Amino acid sequence: MKKTRSFLVVLFTVLTVGILTVSLAMAQGGGNSAVEFGAAAAAPASPSGGTLCTGSGGSVGIIHDDGTFENGYSGNPSTISTFEVLNLFNPVDPSYAYTRFCVALVSLGGPNLDFEIIFYDNDGPSNTPGTQLAAVPVSAVGIPGGLPCGWYEYDLTAVAGLPTGANGDIFIGVRYNPMTFPSRFTCADQSATTPLWPGYLQFNTGGWTPIQNSFATYRAMGLRVEMAFSGQPDIDANVSPDTQTVPFGGDATFTVAVTNTGNLTLTITVTDALVPDCDNSFDLGPDESYSYNCVDTQVTTSYSNTVVISSEFDGVPGPTITETVSVIVEPPTSVSLSSFDGQSTNLLPMLLGGLVMIILASSIILRRRQAA
């Protein structure tokens, strides 16, 4: 029969509330890679609810933990040079951007930590972490040497190249080197009432595995984000031609062209009070264009035609463009008839001459009857 050895390092940390006994043990199922903070029963409870990344000023907080943390996870500093831990995040809306990241940390090895905020697509096998989308280097100072965990907040609004809500579900977390920063832990919620949330671990020695494979009582990590609306609706529109001349009773044809130059899918509404055939409504995604023709028939009067092109996103009005074009109608001063030799003959003199001939003939006939 093989004997199983367990390694236990007992550390004593002096807190303001008394002596805290903390065990640092190899996690069940984690081999020699994963280590946990392992607070003893005498540890004080974490604060009830965190105050960071909860959403304010129009932003929305995405939180999976219950605000209390019973443990912390990391990699074994004797064998692991890269520790990554992620939680899955569902974006508020495709038009929202990640503006803030928050992480709960605790330490038994020192108050400082250099790490990266990491973003992964869920394009791995069975929607696991796959392609790395971004990594942001940051630091934390003053990490508490025991529970309760300390919250650390990072403003992402000025960071270029980050994924947005348009990327769909993604994984967000932290990455650091346990050899350089031993015994720094990312706090973990192990409350039985907290729903188990999708999360993954990865060490430099292997690929991604569910967190609960290494830490059986895991429920959610102390990882939070805030998102805020970042949509920039914008359109370009044109009605042509600027001026057109049509014959009396002819048709005026207009071309309406619209391009979505923003980063949101917009509903476009075209309104024309004088030419109802130009009224239209359609959706345009970012960088999409649409054009169509509309006709005003049997035009008899010159006029200026005003076309209003408006946009909206999810019921919120966006930019509006007003285009005004001119229609000039030729006056019906004469009628032309094409003769057999291809020359145009004016009918008005011919009609007047015929009328004079009729009058003269009538006068001659009348005189003859009177003479008889």
Backbone torsions as a table, in degrees:
resi	resn	phi	psi	omega
1	MET	NA	131.5	178.7
2	LYS	-80.2	142.2	177.6
3	LYS	-95.5	136.0	178.7
4	THR	-100.1	125.6	-180.0
5	ARG	-98.2	140.2	172.4
6	SER	-117.5	138.6	-178.0
7	PHE	-104.9	129.8	-177.0
8	LEU	-134.8	122.7	175.5
9	VAL	-113.4	119.9	-178.3
10	VAL	-99.5	122.7	179.9
11	LEU	-116.9	149.1	178.7
12	PHE	-117.7	123.2	-179.7
13	THR	-117.9	128.8	-179.1
14	VAL	-88.2	119.7	176.6
15	LEU	-111.8	166.2	-179.9
16	THR	-66.0	-22.0	-178.6
17	VAL	-93.4	0.9	178.6
18	GLY	136.3	-159.2	-179.2
19	ILE	-93.9	127.5	-179.8
20	LEU	-109.3	122.8	176.3
21	THR	-94.3	125.8	-175.3
22	VAL	-127.1	135.2	177.2
23	SER	-110.0	138.5	176.3
24	LEU	-112.7	106.9	-171.8
25	ALA	-125.9	154.4	172.0
26	MET	-67.0	130.6	-178.0
27	ALA	-70.8	142.1	176.7
28	GLN	-62.3	130.1	179.4
29	GLY	81.8	-3.8	-177.6
30	GLY	-97.2	-0.6	-178.0
31	GLY	60.8	-137.3	178.9
32	ASN	-101.6	17.5	-176.8
33	SER	-98.6	-49.8	-173.1
34	ALA	-93.8	137.0	174.8
35	VAL	-129.8	154.5	-179.4
36	GLU	-127.0	156.4	178.9
37	PHE	-63.2	-47.0	171.8
38	GLY	64.7	61.9	-178.3
39	ALA	-69.6	140.2	177.5
40	ALA	-78.3	168.9	-175.9
41	ALA	-62.8	-23.3	-177.8
42	ALA	-77.0	-5.4	-177.7
43	ALA	-67.3	141.4	176.9
44	PRO	-69.1	152.7	-179.2
45	ALA	-69.4	149.3	174.1
46	SER	-67.2	157.8	178.9
47	PRO	-59.7	149.4	-178.0
48	SER	-79.0	98.0	178.5
49	GLY	84.4	134.6	175.7
50	GLY	-89.6	155.2	-177.5
51	THR	-104.9	-1.4	-177.4
52	LEU	-101.7	149.0	179.2
53	CYS	56.6	36.2	177.7
54	THR	-95.7	-5.7	178.7
55	GLY	96.4	127.7	177.3
56	SER	-164.5	155.9	176.0
57	GLY	59.6	35.8	179.2
58	GLY	94.7	-10.4	177.7
59	SER	-88.7	162.0	-177.4
60	VAL	-122.5	127.2	177.8
61	GLY	-87.1	138.6	175.8
62	ILE	-113.8	112.9	-171.4
63	ILE	-130.2	135.2	177.9
64	HIS	-114.2	-22.6	-179.4
65	ASP	-83.8	167.1	179.4
66	ASP	-97.3	8.0	179.2
67	GLY	91.5	-6.5	177.0
68	THR	-118.7	143.9	-176.8
69	PHE	-130.7	123.6	-176.5
70	GLU	-100.6	-7.4	-174.7
71	ASN	-159.2	178.5	175.0
72	GLY	-149.1	148.7	-174.3
73	TYR	-121.2	148.2	176.5
74	SER	-160.1	-169.1	176.6
75	GLY	-108.0	154.1	179.6
76	ASN	-67.0	116.1	-175.0
77	PRO	-65.5	-15.3	179.7
78	SER	-82.7	-18.4	-176.4
79	THR	-130.2	-17.0	-170.8
80	ILE	-113.0	126.1	177.4
81	SER	-106.5	-11.0	176.3
82	THR	-139.1	123.6	176.4
83	PHE	-123.1	125.4	177.9
84	GLU	-127.5	135.3	176.6
85	VAL	-136.7	134.9	-173.7
86	LEU	-133.4	150.4	164.4
87	ASN	-120.0	152.4	176.7
88	LEU	-79.7	138.7	177.9
89	PHE	-127.0	130.8	176.6
90	ASN	-99.7	120.7	-175.5
91	PRO	-66.9	152.1	177.8
92	VAL	-63.4	-44.4	-175.9
93	ASP	-167.2	151.6	178.1
94	PRO	-57.6	-23.0	-177.9
95	SER	-85.6	0.4	-177.7
96	TYR	-98.5	151.4	178.0
97	ALA	-119.9	154.8	175.8
98	TYR	-78.2	118.3	-174.6
99	THR	-111.6	-17.1	-176.8
100	ARG	-153.1	143.5	176.9
101	PHE	-127.1	138.6	179.6
102	CYS	-131.6	140.3	179.1
103	VAL	-138.7	141.4	176.7
104	ALA	-99.6	126.9	-175.8
105	LEU	-127.2	154.4	174.3
106	VAL	-148.2	155.1	-173.0
107	SER	-141.6	151.4	167.6
108	LEU	-124.7	6.0	-174.5
109	GLY	-126.0	-9.3	-178.4
110	GLY	160.8	161.6	-173.0
111	PRO	-89.2	-3.5	-173.6
112	ASN	-118.6	155.2	176.9
113	LEU	-155.4	126.4	169.0
114	ASP	-98.6	126.8	-177.6
115	PHE	-150.3	178.6	177.4
116	GLU	-120.9	140.2	167.0
117	ILE	-85.2	123.1	-172.3
118	ILE	-118.9	146.1	-179.4
119	PHE	-126.1	126.8	178.8
120	TYR	-127.1	140.5	171.3
121	ASP	-71.6	157.6	177.8
122	ASN	-96.5	38.5	-177.0
123	ASP	-95.0	15.5	174.3
124	GLY	-78.9	178.6	179.0
125	PRO	-56.2	131.0	179.3
126	SER	56.0	39.5	176.4
127	ASN	63.8	32.3	174.2
128	THR	-87.9	171.2	177.5
129	PRO	-57.4	135.9	-178.2
130	GLY	-129.5	-93.3	-176.4
131	THR	-81.1	129.4	173.7
132	GLN	-72.7	128.2	-177.7
133	LEU	-96.6	-33.0	-178.6
134	ALA	-167.4	157.4	174.6
135	ALA	-144.7	127.3	-176.1
136	VAL	-119.4	113.6	179.3
137	PRO	-73.6	131.7	-179.8
138	VAL	-144.1	176.6	178.4
139	SER	-138.8	156.3	174.0
140	ALA	-129.6	137.9	178.0
141	VAL	-127.5	152.8	177.9
142	GLY	74.0	31.5	179.4
143	ILE	-65.2	130.3	-177.6
144	PRO	-65.0	145.1	-179.7
145	GLY	-88.9	36.4	179.1
146	GLY	160.8	169.6	179.2
147	LEU	-66.8	149.8	3.7
148	PRO	-75.3	157.0	179.8
149	CYS	-66.6	157.7	175.2
150	GLY	-103.5	136.8	179.4
151	TRP	-91.3	140.9	178.4
152	TYR	-130.6	131.0	-171.6
153	GLU	-118.2	138.6	-176.8
154	TYR	-133.5	125.4	179.6
155	ASP	-80.9	124.3	-177.5
156	LEU	-107.3	2.6	-171.8
157	THR	-62.6	-29.8	-177.6
158	ALA	-97.1	4.5	-177.6
159	VAL	-88.3	120.5	-179.0
160	ALA	-84.0	153.2	172.9
161	GLY	82.8	11.1	179.7
162	LEU	-80.9	151.7	173.0
163	PRO	-66.5	162.6	178.8
164	THR	-127.5	-175.1	176.8
165	GLY	-60.6	-22.8	178.9
166	ALA	-66.2	-17.9	177.4
167	ASN	-76.8	-9.5	-177.9
168	GLY	77.0	-156.4	-179.0
169	ASP	-65.5	131.8	177.4
170	ILE	-138.9	167.8	175.6
171	PHE	-104.1	137.2	179.5
172	ILE	-133.3	139.7	-179.9
173	GLY	-172.3	-149.2	-175.0
174	VAL	-132.0	156.6	176.6
175	ARG	-141.6	132.9	176.1
176	TYR	-155.8	176.0	-176.5
177	ASN	-105.2	107.8	179.8
178	PRO	-65.9	-23.3	176.9
179	MET	-68.8	-39.1	178.4
180	THR	-77.9	-35.9	-179.4
181	PHE	-126.0	75.7	-177.3
182	PRO	-70.8	149.4	173.3
183	SER	61.3	31.8	166.1
184	ARG	-102.1	133.5	-171.4
185	PHE	-126.1	140.0	169.1
186	THR	-85.8	125.1	-171.5
187	CYS	-68.7	147.4	-175.9
188	ALA	-129.1	137.1	174.4
189	ASP	-89.6	118.8	179.2
190	GLN	-116.3	17.9	179.5
191	SER	-65.6	133.7	-178.1
192	ALA	-63.7	-23.6	-177.9
193	THR	-85.0	-9.4	178.3
194	THR	-82.8	125.7	178.2
195	PRO	-58.6	140.8	176.8
196	LEU	-66.3	121.2	-176.1
197	TRP	-108.8	139.2	-178.7
198	PRO	-56.6	123.7	178.7
199	GLY	-149.5	152.5	-176.0
200	TYR	-137.2	149.1	174.6
201	LEU	-115.3	149.7	171.3
202	GLN	-148.1	134.3	174.7
203	PHE	-112.2	165.6	176.4
204	ASN	-65.0	-11.5	-178.7
205	THR	-93.0	-3.4	-177.4
206	GLY	-169.3	-174.6	-176.7
207	GLY	-92.6	-170.1	-177.7
208	TRP	-71.7	136.6	174.7
209	THR	-138.2	150.0	176.6
210	PRO	-57.4	141.1	-177.1
211	ILE	-58.0	-38.4	-177.1
212	GLN	-66.9	-13.6	174.1
213	ASN	-67.9	-31.1	179.1
214	SER	-98.0	-31.4	-178.2
215	PHE	-130.1	99.8	-168.9
216	ALA	-63.2	-28.0	-176.0
217	THR	-95.4	8.4	178.1
218	TYR	-59.4	141.3	172.3
219	ARG	-126.8	-46.2	177.8
220	ALA	-159.7	152.7	177.5
221	MET	-92.1	161.2	175.6
222	GLY	-81.5	62.1	-179.5
223	LEU	-125.9	126.0	-178.5
224	ARG	-137.4	159.3	174.0
225	VAL	-140.2	160.5	168.3
226	GLU	-119.7	145.7	176.5
227	MET	-127.6	148.9	178.6
228	ALA	-139.3	153.8	179.7
229	PHE	-60.7	128.1	-177.9
230	SER	-128.9	13.2	-177.6
231	GLY	-65.2	144.0	177.4
232	GLN	-127.5	82.7	-179.6
233	PRO	-70.8	135.2	178.5
234	ASP	-159.8	146.4	179.8
235	ILE	-138.4	158.4	169.9
236	ASP	-126.1	133.7	-175.8
237	ALA	-142.0	150.9	-179.9
238	ASN	-150.8	139.9	173.3
239	VAL	-118.8	129.0	-177.5
240	SER	-134.0	159.0	-2.1
241	PRO	-78.6	164.1	178.2
242	ASP	-63.3	-39.7	178.9
243	THR	-141.1	135.7	175.4
244	GLN	-138.2	145.0	178.4
245	THR	-111.4	129.5	-177.6
246	VAL	-127.7	151.5	177.2
247	PRO	-69.8	157.9	177.2
248	PHE	-56.8	123.0	-178.8
249	GLY	83.9	4.8	179.8
250	GLY	-86.6	-172.2	-177.4
251	ASP	-108.7	142.9	173.4
252	ALA	-108.0	125.8	-177.7
253	THR	-112.8	131.9	-179.9
254	PHE	-118.3	150.1	173.1
255	THR	-118.1	122.8	178.6
256	VAL	-107.0	124.3	-179.4
257	ALA	-126.7	130.8	-178.0
258	VAL	-132.4	136.8	175.5
259	THR	-126.9	133.4	175.1
260	ASN	-85.3	106.7	-178.2
261	THR	-98.8	5.3	178.3
262	GLY	-97.0	-163.8	-177.9
263	ASN	-116.1	19.9	178.8
264	LEU	-124.8	151.8	171.6
265	THR	-77.4	124.7	-172.8
266	LEU	-117.1	148.9	168.8
267	THR	-94.9	120.6	-177.5
268	ILE	-101.3	133.2	177.0
269	THR	-123.4	125.6	178.8
270	VAL	-110.4	127.4	-177.2
271	THR	-126.9	130.1	179.0
272	ASP	-135.9	110.0	-175.1
273	ALA	-68.5	-27.3	-176.0
274	LEU	-97.0	-26.7	-177.9
275	VAL	-125.9	87.9	-177.7
276	PRO	-58.3	-24.1	179.9
277	ASP	-63.9	-19.3	179.7
278	CYS	-84.8	-14.8	179.5
279	ASP	-61.3	136.1	-176.4
280	ASN	-161.5	163.3	175.5
281	SER	-151.2	133.6	-178.4
282	PHE	-161.6	163.2	179.3
283	ASP	-102.4	143.4	176.3
284	LEU	-133.0	127.3	172.6
285	GLY	-79.7	171.8	178.1
286	PRO	-54.1	131.7	178.1
287	ASP	70.1	8.1	177.1
288	GLU	-88.1	151.1	179.9
289	SER	-130.2	155.2	176.1
290	TYR	-151.1	138.7	176.8
291	SER	-139.9	153.4	179.9
292	TYR	-156.6	162.3	177.6
293	ASN	-105.3	149.5	174.3
294	CYS	-141.1	154.4	-169.1
295	VAL	-131.0	137.8	169.0
296	ASP	-107.4	117.4	-172.2
297	THR	-95.7	155.1	173.9
298	GLN	50.5	56.4	-177.9
299	VAL	-79.9	129.9	-179.6
300	THR	-122.0	-5.9	-176.5
301	THR	-136.3	137.1	174.9
302	SER	-67.9	147.7	-179.5
303	TYR	-162.0	164.2	171.6
304	SER	-101.6	129.0	-176.8
305	ASN	-107.5	120.4	-179.8
306	THR	-104.0	123.4	-179.3
307	VAL	-115.1	127.5	-179.2
308	VAL	-107.4	121.8	178.3
309	ILE	-111.8	110.5	-178.6
310	SER	-114.2	161.5	-179.3
311	SER	-136.7	157.3	174.5
312	GLU	-152.7	151.8	175.2
313	PHE	-124.5	118.4	176.8
314	ASP	51.6	41.7	178.3
315	GLY	84.1	-5.7	-179.9
316	VAL	-96.4	123.6	-178.0
317	PRO	-60.5	140.2	175.8
318	GLY	-114.2	-158.4	-178.2
319	PRO	-63.7	150.1	176.7
320	THR	-127.8	135.7	178.4
321	ILE	-121.1	134.2	178.4
322	THR	-114.5	124.7	179.9
323	GLU	-116.8	134.4	177.8
324	THR	-122.4	126.1	179.6
325	VAL	-125.5	163.6	-174.9
326	SER	-116.3	143.1	174.2
327	VAL	-121.7	123.6	179.4
328	ILE	-112.1	126.3	-178.7
329	VAL	-102.8	129.4	176.6
330	GLU	-69.7	133.2	-178.4
331	PRO	-70.7	146.4	-179.4
332	PRO	-82.0	61.4	-176.4
333	THR	-77.0	-27.6	-178.7
334	SER	-152.9	162.6	175.9
335	VAL	-120.6	132.5	-176.9
336	SER	-108.8	145.5	177.2
337	LEU	-126.5	131.3	-179.6
338	SER	-84.4	120.5	-178.7
339	SER	-80.7	177.1	-176.2
340	PHE	-65.5	-31.0	-178.4
341	ASP	-86.2	9.4	177.3
342	GLY	86.1	-3.0	179.0
343	GLN	-87.3	148.2	179.8
344	SER	-87.2	127.5	-179.3
345	THR	-113.2	129.1	-179.4
346	ASN	-77.9	126.9	-176.1
347	LEU	-79.8	-24.3	-173.8
348	LEU	-61.9	-48.5	177.2
349	PRO	-61.4	-36.6	-179.9
350	MET	-64.2	-41.8	180.0
351	LEU	-65.4	-42.9	179.7
352	LEU	-64.0	-42.4	179.4
353	GLY	-63.3	-40.5	177.8
354	GLY	-63.1	-40.1	179.5
355	LEU	-63.8	-40.4	178.7
356	VAL	-64.0	-42.0	179.9
357	MET	-62.0	-39.9	179.3
358	ILE	-64.8	-41.8	-179.6
359	ILE	-63.8	-43.8	-180.0
360	LEU	-64.2	-42.4	-179.9
361	ALA	-64.1	-40.7	179.4
362	SER	-64.3	-36.9	-179.6
363	SER	-66.9	-42.0	180.0
364	ILE	-64.4	-44.8	-179.9
365	ILE	-62.0	-41.7	179.8
366	LEU	-62.7	-41.3	-178.3
367	ARG	-66.5	-40.8	179.4
368	ARG	-62.1	-41.1	180.0
369	ARG	-66.3	-37.2	179.5
370	GLN	-66.6	-38.4	-178.9
371	ALA	-67.9	-35.0	179.9
372	ALA	-72.2	NA	NA
